[in-house]
Amino acid sequence: MEVTLIINGDHYGFSAEPDEVLLDTLRKLGFKSVKRGCDTASCGVCNILVDGKLVPSCAFLTVRANRRNITTLEGVSKQAEEIGNFFMAEGVEQCGFCTPGHMMSLIALFNENPHPDIETVKHYLAGNMCRCSGYEGQHRAIEAFMGGGK
């Protein structure tokens, strides 16, 4: 099936299989920030934005994304770097595998609600896994970011 994807503002036209998921398509196109985690839409590692809404790319068919705006971490690198600086200051970066999904979730949250409280952030991030930490460092970093970094 012929599709055109608008990824980070650039148009990509190609043929996709009917059962191909966006995660596989994005990886084939070179978007390495999109990670494979659970393949069941429950870990948050593959999160991206489609038309501004947070979606797990492992459960989103490429053909459904035809002519829609897709944003990966590469497309919001400035915002991610700002948040990431707070993560680094708190020393929460360990393996980094979950970071792109966390960043996409946070960017989606801040786009929807520019001034959330920390409980809202925790609730929003509940679906994002991190195998290395207990999330307290991430929460401290996000609180610091919200307190003056934005």
N, CA, C and O atoms as a GROMACS GRO file, in nm:
protein
  600
    1MET      N    1   0.085  -0.116   0.000
    1MET     CA    2   0.000   0.000   0.000
    1MET      C    3   0.090   0.124   0.000
    1MET      O    4   0.184   0.132   0.079
    2GLU      N    5   0.061   0.217  -0.087
    2GLU     CA    6   0.139   0.340  -0.095
    2GLU      C    7   0.097   0.436   0.017
    2GLU      O    8  -0.021   0.463   0.036
    3VAL      N    9   0.197   0.487   0.089
    3VAL     CA   10   0.170   0.582   0.197
    3VAL      C   11   0.268   0.698   0.187
    3VAL      O   12   0.377   0.687   0.132
    4THR      N   13   0.224   0.810   0.242
    4THR     CA   14   0.310   0.926   0.258
    4THR      C   15   0.306   0.964   0.405
    4THR      O   16   0.199   0.994   0.459
    5LEU      N   17   0.421   0.963   0.467
    5LEU     CA   18   0.431   1.002   0.607
    5LEU      C   19   0.497   1.139   0.616
    5LEU      O   20   0.591   1.169   0.542
    6ILE      N   21   0.449   1.220   0.707
    6ILE     CA   22   0.511   1.350   0.733
    6ILE      C   23   0.579   1.337   0.869
    6ILE      O   24   0.516   1.345   0.974
    7ILE      N   25   0.710   1.316   0.864
    7ILE     CA   26   0.787   1.290   0.984
    7ILE      C   27   0.876   1.408   1.014
    7ILE      O   28   0.965   1.443   0.936
    8ASN      N   29   0.853   1.470   1.128
    8ASN     CA   30   0.930   1.588   1.170
    8ASN      C   31   0.933   1.694   1.060
    8ASN      O   32   1.033   1.764   1.042
    9GLY      N   33   0.821   1.705   0.987
    9GLY     CA   34   0.807   1.807   0.884
    9GLY      C   35   0.851   1.765   0.744
    9GLY      O   36   0.825   1.838   0.648
   10ASP      N   37   0.916   1.650   0.731
   10ASP     CA   38   0.961   1.602   0.601
   10ASP      C   39   0.868   1.493   0.550
   10ASP      O   40   0.816   1.413   0.628
   11HIS      N   41   0.847   1.491   0.417
   11HIS     CA   42   0.757   1.393   0.356
   11HIS      C   43   0.836   1.271   0.308
   11HIS      O   44   0.942   1.283   0.247
   12TYR      N   45   0.779   1.152   0.338
   12TYR     CA   46   0.839   1.026   0.297
   12TYR      C   47   0.731   0.944   0.228
   12TYR      O   48   0.630   0.910   0.290
   13GLY      N   49   0.750   0.911   0.101
   13GLY     CA   50   0.656   0.828   0.028
   13GLY      C   51   0.717   0.692  -0.001
   13GLY      O   52   0.833   0.684  -0.043
   14PHE      N   53   0.642   0.585   0.022
   14PHE     CA   54   0.692   0.450   0.001
   14PHE      C   55   0.576   0.351   0.008
   14PHE      O   56   0.462   0.389   0.035
   15SER      N   57   0.608   0.226  -0.015
   15SER     CA   58   0.510   0.119  -0.006
   15SER      C   59   0.524   0.050   0.129
   15SER      O   60   0.635   0.013   0.169
   16ALA      N   61   0.413   0.032   0.199
   16ALA     CA   62   0.414  -0.034   0.330
   16ALA      C   63   0.323  -0.155   0.328
   16ALA      O   64   0.221  -0.157   0.259
   17GLU      N   65   0.361  -0.255   0.404
   17GLU     CA   66   0.277  -0.373   0.418
   17GLU      C   67   0.154  -0.336   0.503
   17GLU      O   68   0.164  -0.250   0.590
   18PRO      N   69   0.040  -0.399   0.480
   18PRO     CA   70  -0.081  -0.366   0.555
   18PRO      C   71  -0.068  -0.386   0.706
   18PRO      O   72  -0.134  -0.317   0.783
   19ASP      N   73   0.018  -0.480   0.749
   19ASP     CA   74   0.032  -0.508   0.892
   19ASP      C   75   0.160  -0.448   0.953
   19ASP      O   76   0.195  -0.479   1.067
   20GLU      N   77   0.228  -0.362   0.878
   20GLU     CA   78   0.352  -0.301   0.927
   20GLU      C   79   0.321  -0.194   1.031
   20GLU      O   80   0.234  -0.109   1.010
   21VAL      N   81   0.392  -0.200   1.144
   21VAL     CA   82   0.369  -0.100   1.249
   21VAL      C   83   0.467   0.016   1.232
   21VAL      O   84   0.576   0.001   1.176
   22LEU      N   85   0.426   0.130   1.280
   22LEU     CA   86   0.502   0.253   1.264
   22LEU      C   87   0.642   0.243   1.325
   22LEU      O   88   0.737   0.301   1.272
   23LEU      N   89   0.656   0.170   1.435
   23LEU     CA   90   0.787   0.149   1.495
   23LEU      C   91   0.886   0.093   1.392
   23LEU      O   92   0.996   0.146   1.378
   24ASP      N   93   0.846  -0.012   1.321
   24ASP     CA   94   0.934  -0.074   1.222
   24ASP      C   95   0.963   0.022   1.106
   24ASP      O   96   1.076   0.030   1.058
   25THR      N   97   0.861   0.094   1.062
   25THR     CA   98   0.879   0.189   0.953
   25THR      C   99   0.977   0.299   0.992
   25THR      O  100   1.068   0.332   0.916
   26LEU      N  101   0.959   0.356   1.110
   26LEU     CA  102   1.047   0.464   1.154
   26LEU      C  103   1.191   0.416   1.168
   26LEU      O  104   1.284   0.487   1.129
   27ARG      N  105   1.211   0.298   1.223
   27ARG     CA  106   1.346   0.242   1.236
   27ARG      C  107   1.409   0.223   1.097
   27ARG      O  108   1.526   0.255   1.076
   28LYS      N  109   1.330   0.170   1.001
   28LYS     CA  110   1.382   0.150   0.864
   28LYS      C  111   1.421   0.284   0.800
   28LYS      O  112   1.515   0.290   0.721
   29LEU      N  113   1.348   0.388   0.834
   29LEU     CA  114   1.377   0.520   0.778
   29LEU      C  115   1.491   0.592   0.851
   29LEU      O  116   1.528   0.703   0.813
   30GLY      N  117   1.545   0.530   0.956
   30GLY     CA  118   1.662   0.586   1.023
   30GLY      C  119   1.634   0.663   1.150
   30GLY      O  120   1.725   0.728   1.203
   31PHE      N  121   1.512   0.659   1.202
   31PHE     CA  122   1.480   0.729   1.325
   31PHE      C  123   1.512   0.638   1.443
   31PHE      O  124   1.430   0.558   1.487
   32LYS      N  125   1.634   0.651   1.493
   32LYS     CA  126   1.687   0.559   1.594
   32LYS      C  127   1.640   0.591   1.736
   32LYS      O  128   1.664   0.511   1.827
   33SER      N  129   1.576   0.704   1.757
   33SER     CA  130   1.527   0.735   1.891
   33SER      C  131   1.408   0.647   1.929
   33SER      O  132   1.378   0.630   2.047
   34VAL      N  133   1.340   0.593   1.830
   34VAL     CA  134   1.223   0.509   1.855
   34VAL      C  135   1.272   0.368   1.886
   34VAL      O  136   1.326   0.299   1.799
   35LYS      N  137   1.253   0.326   2.008
   35LYS     CA  138   1.306   0.197   2.056
   35LYS      C  139   1.198   0.090   2.060
   35LYS      O  140   1.079   0.119   2.070
   36ARG      N  141   1.244  -0.033   2.050
   36ARG     CA  142   1.154  -0.148   2.064
   36ARG      C  143   1.163  -0.197   2.208
   36ARG      O  144   1.271  -0.229   2.258
   37GLY      N  145   1.047  -0.202   2.274
   37GLY     CA  146   1.044  -0.248   2.411
   37GLY      C  147   0.961  -0.374   2.424
   37GLY      O  148   1.013  -0.485   2.411
   38CYS      N  149   0.834  -0.357   2.449
   38CYS     CA  150   0.747  -0.470   2.481
   38CYS      C  151   0.668  -0.525   2.363
   38CYS      O  152   0.626  -0.640   2.365
   39ASP      N  153   0.648  -0.444   2.260
   39ASP     CA  154   0.563  -0.479   2.145
   39ASP      C  155   0.418  -0.502   2.184
   39ASP      O  156   0.343  -0.565   2.110
   40THR      N  157   0.376  -0.451   2.301
   40THR     CA  158   0.237  -0.465   2.344
   40THR      C  159   0.177  -0.331   2.386
   40THR      O  160   0.069  -0.328   2.446
   41ALA      N  161   0.244  -0.222   2.355
   41ALA     CA  162   0.196  -0.087   2.386
   41ALA      C  163   0.183  -0.060   2.536
   41ALA      O  164   0.098   0.018   2.578
   42SER      N  165   0.269  -0.125   2.616
   42SER     CA  166   0.255  -0.105   2.760
   42SER      C  167   0.381  -0.052   2.830
   42SER      O  168   0.380  -0.034   2.951
   43CYS      N  169   0.489  -0.028   2.755
   43CYS     CA  170   0.612   0.016   2.824
   43CYS      C  171   0.650   0.162   2.797
   43CYS      O  172   0.727   0.219   2.874
   44GLY      N  173   0.598   0.223   2.692
   44GLY     CA  174   0.626   0.364   2.663
   44GLY      C  175   0.757   0.391   2.592
   44GLY      O  176   0.784   0.506   2.558
   45VAL      N  177   0.839   0.290   2.569
   45VAL     CA  178   0.970   0.310   2.509
   45VAL      C  179   0.960   0.360   2.364
   45VAL      O  180   1.046   0.435   2.319
   46CYS      N  181   0.856   0.321   2.293
   46CYS     CA  182   0.843   0.357   2.151
   46CYS      C  183   0.752   0.477   2.128
   46CYS      O  184   0.710   0.501   2.014
   47ASN      N  185   0.720   0.552   2.232
   47ASN     CA  186   0.625   0.662   2.219
   47ASN      C  187   0.670   0.768   2.118
   47ASN      O  188   0.787   0.806   2.113
   48ILE      N  189   0.574   0.813   2.039
   48ILE     CA  190   0.592   0.921   1.944
   48ILE      C  191   0.466   1.007   1.948
   48ILE      O  192   0.372   0.975   2.020
   49LEU      N  193   0.464   1.114   1.870
   49LEU     CA  194   0.344   1.195   1.856
   49LEU      C  195   0.288   1.176   1.715
   49LEU      O  196   0.362   1.180   1.617
   50VAL      N  197   0.159   1.154   1.706
   50VAL     CA  198   0.089   1.152   1.579
   50VAL      C  199  -0.017   1.260   1.587
   50VAL      O  200  -0.109   1.252   1.670
   51ASP      N  201  -0.004   1.359   1.502
   51ASP     CA  202  -0.093   1.476   1.505
   51ASP      C  203  -0.098   1.536   1.646
   51ASP      O  204  -0.203   1.580   1.692
   52GLY      N  205   0.018   1.537   1.712
   52GLY     CA  206   0.030   1.599   1.844
   52GLY      C  207  -0.012   1.513   1.961
   52GLY      O  208   0.000   1.556   2.076
   53LYS      N  209  -0.061   1.394   1.936
   53LYS     CA  210  -0.107   1.304   2.043
   53LYS      C  211  -0.005   1.193   2.064
   53LYS      O  212   0.050   1.138   1.969
   54LEU      N  213   0.019   1.160   2.190
   54LEU     CA  214   0.112   1.056   2.225
   54LEU      C  215   0.057   0.919   2.189
   54LEU      O  216  -0.055   0.885   2.227
   55VAL      N  217   0.135   0.840   2.114
   55VAL     CA  218   0.093   0.705   2.077
   55VAL      C  219   0.212   0.610   2.085
   55VAL      O  220   0.326   0.650   2.061
   56PRO      N  221   0.186   0.484   2.119
   56PRO     CA  222   0.293   0.383   2.112
   56PRO      C  223   0.308   0.337   1.966
   56PRO      O  224   0.214   0.283   1.908
   57SER      N  225   0.424   0.360   1.909
   57SER     CA  226   0.443   0.328   1.767
   57SER      C  227   0.442   0.179   1.739
   57SER      O  228   0.425   0.138   1.624
   58CYS      N  229   0.460   0.095   1.842
   58CYS     CA  230   0.458  -0.050   1.820
   58CYS      C  231   0.316  -0.102   1.795
   58CYS      O  232   0.298  -0.215   1.750
   59ALA      N  233   0.216  -0.020   1.824
   59ALA     CA  234   0.077  -0.062   1.809
   59ALA      C  235   0.000   0.026   1.710
   59ALA      O  236  -0.123   0.020   1.704
   60PHE      N  237   0.073   0.106   1.634
   60PHE     CA  238   0.009   0.198   1.540
   60PHE      C  239   0.050   0.158   1.399
   60PHE      O  240   0.167   0.165   1.363
   61LEU      N  241  -0.046   0.116   1.320
   61LEU     CA  242  -0.016   0.072   1.184
   61LEU      C  243   0.032   0.188   1.098
   61LEU      O  244  -0.021   0.299   1.104
   62THR      N  245   0.133   0.160   1.018
   62THR     CA  246   0.189   0.261   0.929
   62THR      C  247   0.083   0.316   0.835
   62THR      O  248   0.079   0.436   0.810
   63VAL      N  249  -0.004   0.230   0.782
   63VAL     CA  250  -0.106   0.277   0.688
   63VAL      C  251  -0.204   0.373   0.755
   63VAL      O  252  -0.263   0.458   0.687
   64ARG      N  253  -0.223   0.362   0.886
   64ARG     CA  254  -0.310   0.457   0.958
   64ARG      C  255  -0.245   0.594   0.967
   64ARG      O  256  -0.314   0.695   0.987
   65ALA      N  257  -0.113   0.599   0.952
   65ALA     CA  258  -0.040   0.725   0.965
   65ALA      C  259  -0.028   0.799   0.832
   65ALA      O  260   0.036   0.904   0.825
   66ASN      N  261  -0.089   0.745   0.728
   66ASN     CA  262  -0.081   0.808   0.596
   66ASN      C  263  -0.125   0.954   0.601
   66ASN      O  264  -0.236   0.986   0.645
   67ARG      N  265  -0.036   1.042   0.556
   67ARG     CA  266  -0.060   1.188   0.548
   67ARG      C  267  -0.081   1.254   0.685
   67ARG      O  268  -0.138   1.363   0.693
   68ARG      N  269  -0.036   1.189   0.789
   68ARG     CA  270  -0.048   1.247   0.924
   68ARG      C  271   0.088   1.297   0.969
   68ARG      O  272   0.192   1.253   0.920
   69ASN      N  273   0.086   1.390   1.063
   69ASN     CA  274   0.210   1.448   1.116
   69ASN      C  275   0.264   1.362   1.229
   69ASN      O  276   0.199   1.342   1.331
   70ILE      N  277   0.384   1.311   1.208
   70ILE     CA  278   0.451   1.225   1.305
   70ILE      C  279   0.571   1.300   1.360
   70ILE      O  280   0.649   1.359   1.286
   71THR      N  281   0.584   1.297   1.491
   71THR     CA  282   0.698   1.362   1.556
   71THR      C  283   0.773   1.259   1.638
   71THR      O  284   0.716   1.190   1.723
   72THR      N  285   0.904   1.249   1.610
   72THR     CA  286   0.992   1.164   1.688
   72THR      C  287   1.081   1.254   1.773
   72THR      O  288   1.075   1.377   1.761
   73LEU      N  289   1.162   1.195   1.856
   73LEU     CA  290   1.252   1.274   1.940
   73LEU      C  291   1.345   1.361   1.855
   73LEU      O  292   1.381   1.471   1.896
   74GLU      N  293   1.382   1.311   1.737
   74GLU     CA  294   1.468   1.391   1.649
   74GLU      C  295   1.401   1.523   1.611
   74GLU      O  296   1.470   1.622   1.585
   75GLY      N  297   1.270   1.526   1.607
   75GLY     CA  298   1.195   1.646   1.569
   75GLY      C  299   1.174   1.745   1.682
   75GLY      O  300   1.132   1.858   1.658
   76VAL      N  301   1.202   1.705   1.804
   76VAL     CA  302   1.184   1.793   1.920
   76VAL      C  303   1.313   1.795   2.004
   76VAL      O  304   1.309   1.804   2.127
   77SER      N  305   1.425   1.787   1.935
   77SER     CA  306   1.553   1.772   2.005
   77SER      C  307   1.586   1.890   2.097
   77SER      O  308   1.648   1.871   2.201
   78LYS      N  309   1.544   2.011   2.059
   78LYS     CA  310   1.571   2.127   2.146
   78LYS      C  311   1.497   2.114   2.279
   78LYS      O  312   1.555   2.134   2.386
   79GLN      N  313   1.367   2.082   2.272
   79GLN     CA  314   1.289   2.062   2.394
   79GLN      C  315   1.345   1.947   2.477
   79GLN      O  316   1.358   1.957   2.599
   80ALA      N  317   1.380   1.838   2.410
   80ALA     CA  318   1.433   1.721   2.480
   80ALA      C  319   1.566   1.754   2.547
   80ALA      O  320   1.593   1.707   2.658
   81GLU      N  321   1.649   1.833   2.481
   81GLU     CA  322   1.778   1.870   2.540
   81GLU      C  323   1.758   1.953   2.667
   81GLU      O  324   1.830   1.936   2.765
   82GLU      N  325   1.661   2.044   2.664
   82GLU     CA  326   1.634   2.126   2.782
   82GLU      C  327   1.595   2.038   2.900
   82GLU      O  328   1.647   2.055   3.011
   83ILE      N  329   1.504   1.945   2.878
   83ILE     CA  330   1.462   1.854   2.985
   83ILE      C  331   1.578   1.762   3.023
   83ILE      O  332   1.602   1.737   3.141
   84GLY      N  333   1.648   1.711   2.922
   84GLY     CA  334   1.759   1.619   2.945
   84GLY      C  335   1.870   1.677   3.031
   84GLY      O  336   1.935   1.604   3.106
   85ASN      N  337   1.892   1.807   3.021
   85ASN     CA  338   1.994   1.871   3.106
   85ASN      C  339   1.959   1.856   3.253
   85ASN      O  340   2.048   1.840   3.337
   86PHE      N  341   1.832   1.860   3.286
   86PHE     CA  342   1.788   1.840   3.424
   86PHE      C  343   1.804   1.694   3.466
   86PHE      O  344   1.838   1.665   3.580
   87PHE      N  345   1.779   1.603   3.374
   87PHE     CA  346   1.802   1.462   3.402
   87PHE      C  347   1.949   1.438   3.434
   87PHE      O  348   1.982   1.368   3.530
   88MET      N  349   2.037   1.496   3.352
   88MET     CA  350   2.181   1.478   3.375
   88MET      C  351   2.224   1.539   3.507
   88MET      O  352   2.306   1.482   3.579
   89ALA      N  353   2.170   1.656   3.540
   89ALA     CA  354   2.207   1.723   3.666
   89ALA      C  355   2.169   1.638   3.787
   89ALA      O  356   2.235   1.645   3.891
   90GLU      N  357   2.062   1.560   3.774
   90GLU     CA  358   2.019   1.472   3.883
   90GLU      C  359   2.087   1.336   3.877
   90GLU      O  360   2.068   1.253   3.966
   91GLY      N  361   2.166   1.312   3.772
   91GLY     CA  362   2.236   1.185   3.759
   91GLY      C  363   2.146   1.066   3.732
   91GLY      O  364   2.178   0.954   3.772
   92VAL      N  365   2.034   1.089   3.665
   92VAL     CA  366   1.940   0.980   3.643
   92VAL      C  367   1.968   0.899   3.518
   92VAL      O  368   1.909   0.793   3.499
   93GLU      N  369   2.057   0.947   3.433
   93GLU     CA  370   2.090   0.872   3.312
   93GLU      C  371   2.173   0.750   3.349
   93GLU      O  372   2.284   0.762   3.400
   94GLN      N  373   2.118   0.635   3.324
   94GLN     CA  374   2.194   0.513   3.345
   94GLN      C  375   2.212   0.448   3.209
   94GLN      O  376   2.310   0.479   3.140
   95CYS      N  377   2.125   0.361   3.168
   95CYS     CA  378   2.145   0.300   3.036
   95CYS      C  379   2.090   0.388   2.925
   95CYS      O  380   2.138   0.381   2.812
   96GLY      N  381   1.990   0.473   2.954
   96GLY     CA  382   1.934   0.564   2.855
   96GLY      C  383   1.831   0.504   2.762
   96GLY      O  384   1.776   0.575   2.677
   97PHE      N  385   1.802   0.376   2.774
   97PHE     CA  386   1.710   0.310   2.683
   97PHE      C  387   1.570   0.370   2.690
   97PHE      O  388   1.503   0.385   2.588
   98CYS      N  389   1.525   0.405   2.810
   98CYS     CA  390   1.388   0.456   2.827
   98CYS      C  391   1.378   0.606   2.800
   98CYS      O  392   1.267   0.658   2.788
   99THR      N  393   1.490   0.675   2.790
   99THR     CA  394   1.489   0.821   2.782
   99THR      C  395   1.407   0.876   2.666
   99THR      O  396   1.329   0.969   2.688
  100PRO      N  397   1.420   0.826   2.543
  100PRO     CA  398   1.338   0.884   2.435
  100PRO      C  399   1.188   0.875   2.463
  100PRO      O  400   1.115   0.971   2.437
  101GLY      N  401   1.143   0.762   2.514
  101GLY     CA  402   1.000   0.749   2.547
  101GLY      C  403   0.957   0.844   2.657
  101GLY      O  404   0.850   0.904   2.651
  102HIS      N  405   1.044   0.858   2.761
  102HIS     CA  406   1.014   0.953   2.868
  102HIS      C  407   1.005   1.094   2.812
  102HIS      O  408   0.912   1.169   2.844
  103MET      N  409   1.102   1.131   2.730
  103MET     CA  410   1.104   1.267   2.674
  103MET      C  411   0.980   1.294   2.590
  103MET      O  412   0.919   1.400   2.601
  104MET      N  413   0.942   1.198   2.506
  104MET     CA  414   0.823   1.218   2.422
  104MET      C  415   0.698   1.231   2.509
  104MET      O  416   0.611   1.312   2.480
  105SER      N  417   0.690   1.152   2.614
  105SER     CA  418   0.574   1.161   2.705
  105SER      C  419   0.571   1.297   2.775
  105SER      O  420   0.466   1.359   2.786
  106LEU      N  421   0.687   1.341   2.821
  106LEU     CA  422   0.692   1.471   2.889
  106LEU      C  423   0.658   1.586   2.794
  106LEU      O  424   0.585   1.678   2.831
  107ILE      N  425   0.712   1.581   2.674
  107ILE     CA  426   0.683   1.686   2.577
  107ILE      C  427   0.534   1.688   2.544
  107ILE      O  428   0.474   1.795   2.533
  108ALA      N  429   0.474   1.570   2.527
  108ALA     CA  430   0.329   1.564   2.503
  108ALA      C  431   0.252   1.623   2.620
  108ALA      O  432   0.158   1.699   2.602
  109LEU      N  433   0.294   1.588   2.742
  109LEU     CA  434   0.227   1.642   2.861
  109LEU      C  435   0.238   1.794   2.865
  109LEU      O  436   0.138   1.863   2.884
  110PHE      N  437   0.359   1.847   2.847
  110PHE     CA  438   0.378   1.992   2.855
  110PHE      C  439   0.307   2.065   2.741
  110PHE      O  440   0.268   2.181   2.757
  111ASN      N  441   0.289   1.999   2.626
  111ASN     CA  442   0.211   2.059   2.518
  111ASN      C  443   0.063   2.067   2.556
  111ASN      O  444  -0.004   2.164   2.524
  112GLU      N  445   0.014   1.965   2.625
  112GLU     CA  446  -0.127   1.961   2.668
  112GLU      C  447  -0.152   2.048   2.791
  112GLU      O  448  -0.255   2.113   2.802
  113ASN      N  449  -0.055   2.047   2.883
  113ASN     CA  450  -0.071   2.115   3.012
  113ASN      C  451   0.064   2.179   3.048
  113ASN      O  452   0.149   2.113   3.107
  114PRO      N  453   0.084   2.306   3.012
  114PRO     CA  454   0.214   2.370   3.034
  114PRO      C  455   0.257   2.381   3.181
  114PRO      O  456   0.375   2.401   3.209
  115HIS      N  457   0.163   2.368   3.274
  115HIS     CA  458   0.197   2.387   3.416
  115HIS      C  459   0.137   2.276   3.504
  115HIS      O  460   0.057   2.304   3.592
  116PRO      N  461   0.178   2.150   3.478
  116PRO     CA  462   0.122   2.041   3.560
  116PRO      C  463   0.188   2.038   3.698
  116PRO      O  464   0.298   2.090   3.716
  117ASP      N  465   0.120   1.978   3.793
  117ASP     CA  466   0.186   1.953   3.922
  117ASP      C  467   0.256   1.818   3.912
  117ASP      O  468   0.233   1.743   3.818
  118ILE      N  469   0.340   1.787   4.010
  118ILE     CA  470   0.420   1.665   4.004
  118ILE      C  471   0.333   1.539   4.007
  118ILE      O  472   0.370   1.437   3.948
  119GLU      N  473   0.219   1.543   4.074
  119GLU     CA  474   0.131   1.427   4.075
  119GLU      C  475   0.075   1.399   3.935
  119GLU      O  476   0.060   1.284   3.895
  120THR      N  477   0.043   1.505   3.862
  120THR     CA  478  -0.004   1.490   3.725
  120THR      C  479   0.106   1.429   3.639
  120THR      O  480   0.080   1.342   3.556
  121VAL      N  481   0.229   1.475   3.658
  121VAL     CA  482   0.343   1.421   3.584
  121VAL      C  483   0.360   1.273   3.614
  121VAL      O  484   0.376   1.192   3.522
  122LYS      N  485   0.356   1.237   3.741
  122LYS     CA  486   0.372   1.096   3.779
  122LYS      C  487   0.262   1.010   3.716
  122LYS      O  488   0.289   0.901   3.667
  123HIS      N  489   0.141   1.059   3.718
  123HIS     CA  490   0.030   0.986   3.658
  123HIS      C  491   0.052   0.970   3.508
  123HIS      O  492   0.031   0.862   3.453
  124TYR      N  493   0.096   1.077   3.442
  124TYR     CA  494   0.116   1.076   3.297
  124TYR      C  495   0.227   0.980   3.257
  124TYR      O  496   0.221   0.916   3.152
  125LEU      N  497   0.330   0.970   3.342
  125LEU     CA  498   0.445   0.884   3.312
  125LEU      C  499   0.430   0.741   3.363
  125LEU      O  500   0.521   0.660   3.347
  126ALA      N  501   0.318   0.709   3.423
  126ALA     CA  502   0.299   0.577   3.484
  126ALA      C  503   0.319   0.464   3.384
  126ALA      O  504   0.358   0.354   3.424
  127GLY      N  505   0.295   0.487   3.258
  127GLY     CA  506   0.310   0.383   3.157
  127GLY      C  507   0.449   0.374   3.097
  127GLY      O  508   0.471   0.293   3.007
  128ASN      N  509   0.542   0.454   3.145
  128ASN     CA  510   0.679   0.451   3.093
  128ASN      C  511   0.768   0.368   3.183
  128ASN      O  512   0.783   0.398   3.302
  129MET      N  513   0.826   0.264   3.127
  129MET     CA  514   0.913   0.179   3.207
  129MET      C  515   1.056   0.233   3.212
  129MET      O  516   1.103   0.301   3.120
  130CYS      N  517   1.122   0.202   3.321
  130CYS     CA  518   1.265   0.226   3.335
  130CYS      C  519   1.318   0.108   3.415
  130CYS      O  520   1.279   0.088   3.530
  131ARG      N  521   1.406   0.032   3.356
  131ARG     CA  522   1.457  -0.087   3.423
  131ARG      C  523   1.568  -0.056   3.522
  131ARG      O  524   1.601  -0.139   3.607
  132CYS      N  525   1.626   0.063   3.513
  132CYS     CA  526   1.745   0.094   3.594
  132CYS      C  527   1.716   0.168   3.724
  132CYS      O  528   1.795   0.161   3.819
  133SER      N  529   1.605   0.239   3.730
  133SER     CA  530   1.586   0.328   3.845
  133SER      C  531   1.452   0.307   3.912
  133SER      O  532   1.366   0.233   3.864
  134GLY      N  533   1.437   0.374   4.023
  134GLY     CA  534   1.310   0.374   4.094
  134GLY      C  535   1.231   0.500   4.065
  134GLY      O  536   1.135   0.530   4.136
  135TYR      N  537   1.268   0.574   3.963
  135TYR     CA  538   1.198   0.692   3.913
  135TYR      C  539   1.214   0.816   4.000
  135TYR      O  540   1.177   0.925   3.957
  136GLU      N  541   1.269   0.805   4.120
  136GLU     CA  542   1.279   0.923   4.206
  136GLU      C  543   1.370   1.029   4.145
  136GLU      O  544   1.340   1.148   4.155
  137GLY      N  545   1.480   0.988   4.084
  137GLY     CA  546   1.569   1.083   4.018
  137GLY      C  547   1.500   1.155   3.904
  137GLY      O  548   1.514   1.276   3.888
  138GLN      N  549   1.424   1.081   3.824
  138GLN     CA  550   1.349   1.144   3.716
  138GLN      C  551   1.249   1.245   3.771
  138GLN      O  552   1.234   1.354   3.716
  139HIS      N  553   1.182   1.207   3.879
  139HIS     CA  554   1.083   1.298   3.937
  139HIS      C  555   1.150   1.425   3.990
  139HIS      O  556   1.097   1.535   3.972
  140ARG      N  557   1.266   1.412   4.055
  140ARG     CA  558   1.340   1.530   4.102
  140ARG      C  559   1.380   1.618   3.984
  140ARG      O  560   1.368   1.741   3.990
  141ALA      N  561   1.428   1.556   3.877
  141ALA     CA  562   1.470   1.632   3.759
  141ALA      C  563   1.353   1.707   3.697
  141ALA      O  564   1.366   1.823   3.658
  142ILE      N  565   1.238   1.641   3.688
  142ILE     CA  566   1.120   1.705   3.630
  142ILE      C  567   1.071   1.819   3.719
  142ILE      O  568   1.033   1.925   3.669
  143GLU      N  569   1.073   1.798   3.849
  143GLU     CA  570   1.034   1.906   3.940
  143GLU      C  571   1.127   2.026   3.926
  143GLU      O  572   1.081   2.140   3.924
  144ALA      N  573   1.257   2.000   3.914
  144ALA     CA  574   1.354   2.109   3.894
  144ALA      C  575   1.326   2.181   3.763
  144ALA      O  576   1.330   2.304   3.757
  145PHE      N  577   1.300   2.105   3.659
  145PHE     CA  578   1.269   2.162   3.528
  145PHE      C  579   1.144   2.251   3.536
  145PHE      O  580   1.143   2.363   3.484
  146MET      N  581   1.040   2.200   3.602
  146MET     CA  582   0.916   2.276   3.613
  146MET      C  583   0.931   2.398   3.702
  146MET      O  584   0.858   2.496   3.688
  147GLY      N  585   1.027   2.392   3.795
  147GLY     CA  586   1.047   2.502   3.888
  147GLY      C  587   1.120   2.621   3.830
  147GLY      O  588   1.123   2.726   3.894
  148GLY      N  589   1.177   2.609   3.715
  148GLY     CA  590   1.247   2.725   3.662
  148GLY      C  591   1.312   2.703   3.529
  148GLY      O  592   1.360   2.797   3.466
  149GLY      N  593   1.315   2.578   3.484
  149GLY     CA  594   1.385   2.550   3.361
  149GLY      C  595   1.303   2.574   3.236
  149GLY      O  596   1.359   2.585   3.127
  150LYS      N  597   1.172   2.582   3.250
  150LYS     CA  598   1.090   2.598   3.130
  150LYS      C  599   1.081   2.742   3.089
  150LYS      O  600   1.015   2.775   2.990
   0.00000   0.00000   0.00000
